[in-house]
Amino acid sequence: MKKSFFKLFLLAAIVLVSCSKDDTNVETQPETVQFPENPLTIEQINSRISETLENTGDFDWNAVDEYFLWSAVVHGQNVLTIGYGNPGQSFSETKDANLESKKTTLIDIILKNEAIDNRKLRLVEHEIITVFDVEITKIETIIELRKSKYVRYLEPNGYNQYTAAIEKSNSGCDKNPDSINPTHYTTTSPNNAQISWHFNEHNIPQAWNHSTGSGVTIGLIDTGVSASQYLLNSSGFNDGASTGRFIQKYGTFIDSWWWWSNNYDGPHDKCGHGTAMASAMAAPRNNDGMPVGVAYNANLVAYRATEDVLLNDYHERKGVSMALTQLGNRNDVKIISMSIGYIWSIGNIKDAVRYAHSKGKLIFAAGGTSTSFTNGFGVIFPATMSETVAVTGVNDGSSYERCNTCHSGSKIDFTIIMEGDNNTSKAPPVLGFNTGQRRYTGGSSVATATTAGIAALIWSKYPSWSRTQVINRLKQSAEFYPYKNGSFGYGNIDALQAVQ
């Protein structure tokens, strides 16, 4: 009798449990993950980043858990960059009520979980790209944001501790002049301007018989252009055989520890890298006896968007994204050159690249910035993007070998000769930081600037061409075309062939 009663009781219990599972009105609570109260240390964060880079060759903040992301936010002035909108929606040129609603929803999540009101919320919005930066202190906020379908990505753009120990000398900066070997240049006639030895390797002087870049405007996003270099200021730039063009300088970089600062640092170079890139692309051809640029009749719009070539700082990342959107909005700018980058992708810059690309801009990016830190990595961001044209440097040997500070890989599209074979100390001479000075500089940075100059020669010769037509002409004039090498793309470009 007791056994029968027990069986009936067990059967009833099974039925009740079964009904409960089938009852759609009964809510099941998801298991709550308990994270530690204190964030990971900087050493722990950097160690895991390094491990991921070594194992996969890349790092993605979207692939880490909320605790890891929150820890990086805490160590990065508590600033979180939020890309919002529909999947794949990087920008919006007009006010969109639907987008505004999504952004408001995310801000409400932040206000609720941070337990603050609007007046105490530190928030910086970006123009055009669908991104905003906000102060976050609690892991619960990140957990709730991660649940929202309106979030495209969350990144701790204030976290610069991974590369904090790098000295400026290792980040592409050099303002010191060099003594230039006379065998490393030839001179033009009749005005005695100096032609870098590597121009002759690509038939650039011969291309000048067909095009000099007139009517084309190049956008340069870098560390700015020196105010102390006369030939890269208005009167010196528009001189001699380079008369009838302009140079404009802008600044989107903010030199401040505080991420919410709006104290812009101005347009002038304090590093030396941007000045060298401007020289390689568009230095004037006159009788001053100084190095001439590839497209010496092209206009130049230069942005000081970074402090150096390594995009490890919040203000650099924001500065580059702002420069890209502003150049994207200029109808006269056809080409954008960026000899800057980072070892993994950065969301707000990626969004801005896509915006500028949507405007028809031909965007060149260095395959690897010339720093001791990045030498161990492959092609770096943003040269890894399909919307950019990736360039690297090689030596002048009979077989393709990348130059000492250059990167190679499947993402590379073109190469430019940057140094002598067997690591001989030969690099392109360019204008120095100050008037009357010259210096050597090379790597994929100058290779990129040189290629941007060649593209300006093509577009000047064929002003009605589209971006695709210009890219195709670059390919057709390169050594490996119609094939693409696994490490060096289409190879070295013949500028003369490109403009004929």
Stockholm file with secondary structure:
# STOCKHOLM 1.0

chainA/1-500         MKKSFFKLFLLAAIVLVSCSKDDTNVETQPETVQFPENPLTIEQINSRISETLENTGDFDWNAVDEYFLWSAVVHGQNVLTIGYGNPGQSFSETKDANLESKKTTLIDIILKNEAIDNRKLRLVEHEIITVFDVEITKIETIIELRKSKYVRYLEPNGYNQYTAAIEKSNSGCDKNPDSINPTHYTTTSPNNAQISWHFNEHNIPQAWNHSTGSGVTIGLIDTGVSASQYLLNSSGFNDGASTGRFIQKYGTFIDSWWWWSNNYDGPHDKCGHGTAMASAMAAPRNNDGMPVGVAYNANLVAYRATEDVLLNDYHERKGVSMALTQLGNRNDVKIISMSIGYIWSIGNIKDAVRYAHSKGKLIFAAGGTSTSFTNGFGVIFPATMSETVAVTGVNDGSSYERCNTCHSGSKIDFTIIMEGDNNTSKAPPVLGFNTGQRRYTGGSSVATATTAGIAALIWSKYPSWSRTQVINRLKQSAEFYPYKNGSFGYGNIDALQAVQ
#=GR chainA/1-500 SS CHHHHHHHHHHHHHHHHHHHHHCTTSCCCCCCCCCCSSCCCHHHHHHHHHHHHHHHSCCCGGGSCHHHHHHHHHTTTTEEEEEESSTTCCBCSSCCHHHHHHHHHHHHHHHHHHTCCGGGCCEEECSSBSEEEEECCCHHHHHHHHHCTTEEEEECTTCCGGGTTCCGGGTTCCCCCCCCCGGGEEECTTTCCEEEHHHHHTTHHHHTTTCCCTTCEEEEEEBCBCTTCGGGSHHHHSCGGGCSCCEEEEECCBCCSSTTCCCBCCSBCSSSHHHHHHHHHHCCCSTTCCBCCTTTTSEEEEEECCSSSBCCSHHHHHHHHHHHHHHHTCTTEEEEEECCBBSSCCHHHHHHHHHHHHTTCEEEEESSCSCTTGGGSSSCBTTTSTTSEEEEEEESSSSCCBCTTCCCSTTCCEEEEEECGGGCSCCCEEECSSTTCEEECCHHHHHHHHHHHHHHHHHHHSTTCCHHHHHHHHHHTBTTTTSCBTTTBTCBBCHHHHHC
#=GC SS_cons         CHHHHHHHHHHHHHHHHHHHHHCTTSCCCCCCCCCCSSCCCHHHHHHHHHHHHHHHSCCCGGGSCHHHHHHHHHTTTTEEEEEESSTTCCBCSSCCHHHHHHHHHHHHHHHHHHTCCGGGCCEEECSSBSEEEEECCCHHHHHHHHHCTTEEEEECTTCCGGGTTCCGGGTTCCCCCCCCCGGGEEECTTTCCEEEHHHHHTTHHHHTTTCCCTTCEEEEEEBCBCTTCGGGSHHHHSCGGGCSCCEEEEECCBCCSSTTCCCBCCSBCSSSHHHHHHHHHHCCCSTTCCBCCTTTTSEEEEEECCSSSBCCSHHHHHHHHHHHHHHHTCTTEEEEEECCBBSSCCHHHHHHHHHHHHTTCEEEEESSCSCTTGGGSSSCBTTTSTTSEEEEEEESSSSCCBCTTCCCSTTCCEEEEEECGGGCSCCCEEECSSTTCEEECCHHHHHHHHHHHHHHHHHHHSTTCCHHHHHHHHHHTBTTTTSCBTTTBTCBBCHHHHHC
//
